[in-house]
Amino acid sequence: MKHVFTLEKTFLSSRTEATALREKIEKHIKGKYCSITINGSNTVGLSESYADEVFGKLAKKLGKKRFFEVFSFVGFSELDLGVIATALQKRLR
């Protein structure tokens, strides 16, 4: 099953909002053939703490292999992708 989550706010920094998104995403990661696309085309920035709370914690929970099988990121700037990558690196060490 394929799911697309479009991030609506332009700047994402609240850990509380990040936790709510992570919990929403977790409800959709059930089956073996799950695909999650995160669309950041409306986003102009996100904090490292937001990226960690959503993507870092999901990566830690799922493991590196499963995380990259399930998730794809579209519409993000290179800077925002770098922030996400940093959060993932810290959690997956």
Number of C-alpha atoms within 10 A of each C-alpha: 11 11 14 15 14 15 15 12 14 13 13 19 17 14 17 11 14 19 16 13 16 17 13 12 18 12 8 14 17 10 8 9 10 14 18 20 15 17 17 22 16 14 18 14 18 21 17 19 18 21 24 25 22 23 22 25 18 20 21 17 13 14 13 16 9 13 19 13 12 16 16 13 15 13 14 19 14 9 12 19 18 13 20 23 16 16 23 22 15 11 17 14 7
